[in-house]
């Protein structure tokens, strides 16, 4: 069993993006061989790259206001309490559209945190 506070989690580089902090809260280093629990903080104006990959995301917005950009480049508003599912190979992008931090949890299969997984 593992109980961890965010401030005690590992911060990792997020593909060289500016204004994004990515935490691995629980992952392979903890013995979780199937799932990875991640926490993202996006500063005002920050956005992940518009990308896709071969694994799904499950997410929960914790605070702030943002958007999820879909495969047709439509913007879907997000706010605290919204749950998210992004399917395998679906183009997507997360954006902070407010003047406050945008925070969300993202759960992926462990292959989503392997070095060969590309943009995460």
C-alpha positions as CSV (number, residue, x, y, z in Angstrom):
1,X,0.0,0.0,0.0
2,X,1.2,3.5,-0.8
3,X,-0.1,6.8,0.5
4,X,1.5,9.8,-0.9
5,X,1.0,13.6,-0.9
6,X,1.5,15.5,-4.1
7,X,4.5,17.4,-2.7
8,X,6.2,14.1,-2.1
9,X,5.8,12.8,-5.6
10,X,8.4,12.8,-8.4
11,X,8.4,15.8,-10.8
12,X,9.3,14.8,-14.4
13,X,10.1,16.7,-17.6
14,X,7.0,17.1,-19.9
15,X,8.6,17.0,-23.3
16,X,10.3,20.4,-23.0
17,X,7.0,22.3,-22.7
18,X,6.9,25.6,-20.8
19,X,4.5,26.3,-17.9
20,X,3.6,22.6,-17.2
21,X,4.5,20.7,-14.2
22,X,4.0,16.9,-14.3
23,X,4.1,14.7,-11.2
24,X,4.2,10.9,-11.2
25,X,2.2,10.3,-8.0
26,X,2.1,6.5,-8.3
27,X,3.9,4.6,-11.0
28,X,6.2,1.8,-12.0
29,X,8.9,2.9,-9.5
30,X,6.3,2.2,-6.8
31,X,5.5,-1.3,-8.2
32,X,2.4,-0.2,-10.2
33,X,3.0,-2.3,-13.3
34,X,-0.3,-1.6,-15.0
35,X,-1.3,2.0,-14.2
36,X,0.3,5.4,-13.6
37,X,-1.4,8.2,-11.7
38,X,-0.1,11.6,-12.8
39,X,-0.9,15.1,-11.7
40,X,-0.5,18.1,-14.1
41,X,-0.3,21.8,-13.3
42,X,-0.7,24.2,-16.2
43,X,0.2,27.8,-15.7
44,X,-2.0,30.5,-17.3
45,X,-1.7,30.2,-21.1
46,X,0.2,26.9,-21.0
47,X,-0.8,24.0,-23.3
48,X,0.4,20.5,-24.0
49,X,1.5,19.7,-27.6
50,X,-1.4,18.7,-30.0
51,X,-0.6,15.0,-30.1
52,X,-1.7,11.4,-30.1
53,X,-0.3,8.1,-28.7
54,X,-1.3,4.5,-28.5
55,X,-2.8,4.5,-25.0
56,X,-5.9,6.1,-23.4
57,X,-6.2,8.7,-20.7
58,X,-8.6,8.9,-17.8
59,X,-8.7,12.3,-16.2
60,X,-10.3,14.4,-13.5
61,X,-10.1,18.2,-13.4
62,X,-9.2,19.4,-9.9
63,X,-9.2,23.2,-10.3
64,X,-9.0,26.0,-12.7
65,X,-10.5,26.4,-16.1
66,X,-9.2,24.9,-19.3
67,X,-10.0,23.2,-22.5
68,X,-9.5,19.8,-24.2
69,X,-8.9,20.2,-28.0
70,X,-10.2,17.2,-30.0
71,X,-9.3,15.6,-33.3
72,X,-11.3,18.2,-35.3
73,X,-9.6,21.0,-33.3
74,X,-12.8,21.8,-31.4
75,X,-12.3,23.2,-28.0
76,X,-14.3,21.6,-25.1
77,X,-14.4,23.7,-21.9
78,X,-13.1,22.0,-18.7
79,X,-13.5,22.9,-15.1
80,X,-13.3,21.3,-11.6
81,X,-15.3,18.1,-11.4
82,X,-15.1,17.3,-15.1
83,X,-14.1,13.7,-15.9
84,X,-12.2,13.0,-19.1
85,X,-11.6,10.1,-21.4
86,X,-9.3,10.3,-24.4
87,X,-9.1,7.1,-26.5
88,X,-6.0,5.4,-28.0
89,X,-4.6,7.3,-30.9
90,X,-7.1,10.2,-30.6
91,X,-5.5,13.6,-31.3
92,X,-5.8,15.9,-28.3
93,X,-4.4,18.9,-26.4
94,X,-4.9,20.3,-22.9
95,X,-4.9,24.1,-22.5
96,X,-5.2,26.4,-19.6
97,X,-7.7,29.1,-20.7
98,X,-7.8,31.1,-17.5
99,X,-5.6,33.4,-15.4
100,X,-5.2,30.8,-12.7
101,X,-3.5,27.4,-12.5
102,X,-5.3,24.6,-14.2
103,X,-4.8,21.3,-12.4
104,X,-5.9,17.8,-13.4
105,X,-5.2,14.1,-12.6
106,X,-4.4,11.8,-15.5
107,X,-4.3,8.0,-15.3
108,X,-2.6,6.0,-18.1
109,X,-1.4,2.5,-18.6
110,X,2.2,2.0,-17.5
111,X,3.3,1.9,-21.2
112,X,2.3,5.6,-21.3
113,X,5.3,6.4,-19.0
114,X,7.9,4.2,-20.7
115,X,10.7,6.2,-22.4
116,X,9.7,5.0,-25.9
117,X,6.1,6.3,-25.4
118,X,6.9,9.7,-26.8
119,X,4.9,12.8,-25.8
120,X,3.0,12.0,-22.6
